[in-house]
């Protein structure tokens, strides 16, 4: 390093999930030694800073973590606040992860080796997601609709076993990494939860990069929520985000992806609701132009 800034900034957002933040950060500090040095900073974006868990988050970040920033965010309640991490990051390289994701030993070491070999990369770096059994994995998502989602879990066994970074179409966005210089921001009008998979990857392609799977950058995701989800999770918001994202990318209401989104979701929710969302965005191009 030629200055006092960290090499890596690790950011995550939380809404009433102290346990998730605690175990994610402590696992990083226990099993990735660099996370106990000045080379790594943690950025915790608290999306419910008036909640009962916030004082414990502040204590964890301000007292117990060597390098950390606690950022309260009240102007927007959304999973998309995690993409504000680059606004606060002082590191050259960034990881954005959900606050209930765990990385396998060696994952960060392999990521930093990739950056050592590709210091000016414009690529988005992602990795295989392990199942809860830790025996199965998915290296990427196939770009197709299923259920209420764009993208289906898939894997490339041959390339995974070869162990070299390889290009993929998309992956779940619970874990992603990039060079800070390669980030140019996303549309600020997303809301609620979900719908950015595919959009984020295509943004990096528009910015001159690729979406890369780094086989050693493996992670496991806690999907179970025994106490329920403490924030609003609306399918209408997700439809809004899909339409908004692809209007933002292509600036064309008649683009094939807009048609695909419409045709899929009109079978998932009443068609009039889909028409309402799309027409609202068409009438307000300032939101995506």
C-alpha positions in Angstrom: 0.0 0.0 0.0 1.2 3.5 -0.8 -1.2 5.3 1.5 -3.1 4.8 4.8 -6.3 3.6 3.2 -7.4 0.0 3.5 -7.1 -2.4 0.6 -10.6 -3.8 1.0 -13.9 -2.3 2.2 -16.6 -4.8 3.2 -20.1 -3.4 3.3 -23.5 -4.8 4.3 -26.9 -3.4 5.1 -29.2 -4.5 7.9 -32.7 -4.1 9.1 -33.2 -5.5 12.6 -30.7 -8.3 12.0 -28.0 -7.8 14.6 -27.4 -11.6 14.8 -26.7 -11.7 11.1 -24.3 -8.9 11.2 -22.6 -10.2 14.4 -22.0 -13.7 13.1 -21.0 -12.5 9.6 -18.4 -10.0 10.9 -17.1 -12.3 13.6 -16.7 -15.2 11.1 -14.7 -12.9 8.8 -12.5 -11.9 11.7 -12.0 -15.4 13.0 -11.3 -17.2 9.7 -9.8 -14.4 7.5 -6.8 -13.0 9.3 -6.6 -9.9 7.1 -10.0 -8.8 8.5 -8.2 -8.0 11.8 -5.8 -5.6 10.2 -5.9 -2.0 8.9 -6.1 -3.4 5.4 -9.8 -4.1 5.8 -12.6 -1.9 6.9 -16.2 -2.8 7.7 -19.2 -0.6 6.7 -22.5 -1.4 8.3 -25.5 0.4 6.9 -28.3 0.4 9.5 -31.6 0.7 7.7 -33.6 0.9 10.9 -31.3 3.1 13.1 -34.2 3.8 15.6 -34.7 0.1 16.2 -33.9 -1.7 19.4 -31.0 -3.6 17.8 -29.2 -0.4 16.7 -27.3 0.3 20.0 -25.8 -3.2 19.8 -24.7 -2.6 16.2 -23.1 0.7 17.2 -21.2 -1.0 20.0 -20.0 -3.8 17.8 -18.7 -1.5 15.1 -17.5 1.5 17.2 -16.0 -0.5 20.1 -15.1 -4.0 19.0 -14.2 -3.9 15.3 -10.7 -2.5 14.6 -11.7 -0.6 11.4 -15.4 0.1 11.0 -18.1 2.6 10.0 -21.6 2.6 11.3 -23.9 4.4 8.8 -27.6 5.1 9.8 -29.9 5.4 6.8 -33.5 6.6 7.2 -34.4 8.2 3.9 -35.1 4.9 2.2 -36.2 1.5 3.5 -34.9 -1.0 1.0 -32.4 -3.8 0.4 -30.9 -1.4 -2.2 -29.3 0.7 0.4 -26.4 -1.8 0.5 -25.3 -0.4 -2.9 -24.4 2.8 -1.1 -21.3 1.0 0.3 -19.0 2.6 -2.3 -20.2 6.1 -1.2 -18.4 5.5 2.2 -15.7 3.0 1.2 -12.1 4.1 1.5 -10.6 0.9 0.1 -9.6 0.4 -3.5 -11.6 -2.9 -3.7 -15.1 -3.5 -2.3 -17.2 -6.4 -1.2 -20.9 -5.9 -0.8 -22.5 -8.8 1.0 -25.7 -9.6 2.8 -25.5 -9.6 6.6 -26.3 -13.3 6.7 -23.6 -14.6 4.3 -20.5 -16.5 5.4 -17.3 -16.9 3.4 -15.3 -20.1 3.3 -11.7 -20.0 4.5 -9.4 -18.7 1.8 -12.1 -16.8 -0.1 -10.8 -13.3 0.7 -7.2 -14.4 0.1 -8.2 -15.7 -3.4 -10.2 -12.5 -4.1 -7.2 -10.3 -3.3 -4.9 -12.5 -5.4 -7.3 -11.9 -8.3 -7.0 -8.1 -7.7 -3.2 -8.4 -7.4 -3.2 -10.0 -10.9 -5.9 -7.6 -12.3 -5.4 -4.3 -10.4 -7.4 -2.2 -12.8 -10.1 -4.6 -13.6 -13.6 -3.4 -14.6 -15.1 -6.8 -13.9 -17.8 -7.7 -11.3 -16.5 -10.6 -9.2 -18.8 -13.2 -7.8 -18.5 -16.7 -6.5 -20.2 -20.1 -6.1 -23.0 -20.3 -3.5 -22.8 -23.4 -1.3 -25.9 -25.2 -0.2 -26.6 -25.6 3.6 -25.2 -29.1 3.3 -21.9 -27.6 2.1 -21.7 -30.3 -0.5 -23.6 -28.7 -3.4 -23.0 -25.4 -5.1 -24.2 -23.1 -7.8 -21.7 -21.1 -9.8 -24.2 -18.8 -11.5 -27.8 -18.0 -12.5 -29.2 -18.8 -15.9 -30.9 -15.7 -17.3 -34.5 -16.9 -17.5 -37.7 -16.3 -15.5 -39.1 -18.8 -13.1 -41.7 -18.2 -10.4 -41.4 -14.6 -9.4 -37.7 -14.2 -10.2 -35.4 -13.5 -13.2 -32.6 -16.0 -12.9 -32.4 -19.7 -12.0 -29.6 -21.4 -10.0 -27.2 -23.4 -12.2 -23.6 -24.6 -12.1 -20.7 -25.3 -14.5 -19.0 -28.3 -13.1 -16.1 -28.4 -15.6 -15.0 -24.8 -15.1 -15.5 -25.0 -11.4 -13.2 -27.9 -11.1 -10.6 -26.2 -13.3 -10.4 -23.5 -10.7 -9.8 -20.6 -13.0 -12.0 -17.4 -13.1 -14.6 -17.7 -15.8 -17.3 -15.5 -17.3 -20.9 -16.1 -16.2 -24.2 -14.4 -17.2 -25.3 -13.5 -13.7 -25.3 -14.7 -10.0 -27.2 -13.9 -6.9 -26.3 -10.5 -5.5 -25.9 -11.5 -1.8 -22.1 -11.4 -2.5 -20.3 -9.3 -5.1 -17.0 -7.5 -5.4 -15.4 -4.9 -7.6 -12.7 -2.3 -8.0 -14.1 0.9 -6.6 -13.0 2.8 -9.8 -15.3 0.5 -11.9 -18.4 1.5 -10.0 -20.5 4.3 -11.5 -23.7 4.0 -9.4 -27.1 2.5 -10.0 -30.5 4.0 -10.6 -31.7 5.7 -7.3 -35.4 4.9 -7.8 -35.4 1.2 -6.9 -37.5 0.4 -4.0 -38.4 -2.4 -1.6 -36.6 -5.7 -2.1 -35.3 -7.7 -5.1 -35.1 -7.4 -8.9 -31.5 -6.2 -9.3 -30.0 -9.6 -10.4 -29.2 -9.3 -14.0 -29.4 -5.5 -13.9 -26.2 -5.1 -11.8 -24.3 -7.6 -14.1 -25.5 -5.8 -17.2 -24.5 -2.5 -15.7 -20.9 -3.7 -15.4 -21.0 -4.8 -19.0 -22.2 -1.4 -20.0 -19.3 0.0 -18.0 -16.8 -2.1 -20.0 -16.5 -5.1 -17.7 -17.6 -8.7 -17.4 -19.3 -10.8 -14.7 -16.8 -13.3 -13.4 -17.1 -16.4 -11.2 -14.0 -16.8 -9.0 -14.3 -20.5 -8.0 -12.5 -20.0 -4.7 -14.8 -17.1 -3.6 -17.3 -19.4 -2.1 -20.2 -18.5 0.3 -23.2 -19.8 2.1 -26.4 -17.8 2.6 -28.9 -18.0 5.4 -32.3 -18.2 3.8 -34.3 -19.3 6.8 -36.1 -16.6 8.8 -37.9 -18.3 11.7 -39.2 -15.0 13.0 -40.3 -13.7 9.6 -39.0 -10.8 7.5 -39.2 -7.6 9.5 -39.6 -5.3 6.5 -42.0 -4.9 3.7 -41.4 -7.4 0.8 -43.8 -6.6 -2.0 -44.1 -8.4 -5.4 -45.3 -5.1 -6.9 -42.0 -3.5 -5.8 -40.1 -6.3 -7.4 -42.0 -5.8 -10.7 -41.3 -2.1 -10.5 -37.6 -2.8 -10.0 -37.4 -5.2 -13.0 -39.1 -2.7 -15.3 -37.1 0.2 -13.9 -33.8 -1.6 -14.2 -34.2 -2.6 -17.8 -35.6 0.8 -18.8 -32.5 2.3 -17.2 -30.3 -0.1 -19.1 -31.8 0.2 -22.6 -34.0 3.4 -22.5 -36.6 1.6 -24.6 -40.1 0.6 -23.4 -40.4 -1.7 -26.3 -37.2 -3.6 -25.6 -37.5 -7.4 -25.5 -36.7 -7.6 -21.8 -39.6 -5.3 -21.0 -41.9 -7.6 -23.0 -40.5 -10.7 -21.2 -41.0 -9.1 -17.8 -44.5 -8.1 -18.7 -45.5 -11.5 -20.1 -44.1 -13.3 -17.1 -45.6 -11.2 -14.3 -49.0 -10.9 -15.8 -49.3 -14.6 -15.0 -48.1 -14.1 -11.4 -50.2 -11.2 -10.3 -53.3 -9.5 -11.8 -52.4 -8.0 -15.2 -53.9 -4.6 -14.3 -51.3 -4.3 -11.6 -48.5 -5.0 -14.1 -50.0 -2.5 -16.5 -50.2 0.1 -13.8 -46.5 -0.2 -12.8 -45.3 -0.2 -16.4 -47.5 2.7 -17.5 -46.4 4.7 -14.5 -42.7 4.3 -15.5 -43.5 5.1 -19.2 -45.2 8.3 -18.1 -42.2 9.3 -16.0 -39.1 8.7 -18.2 -37.1 11.1 -15.9 -36.9 8.1 -13.5 -34.9 6.1 -16.0 -33.6 8.3 -18.8 
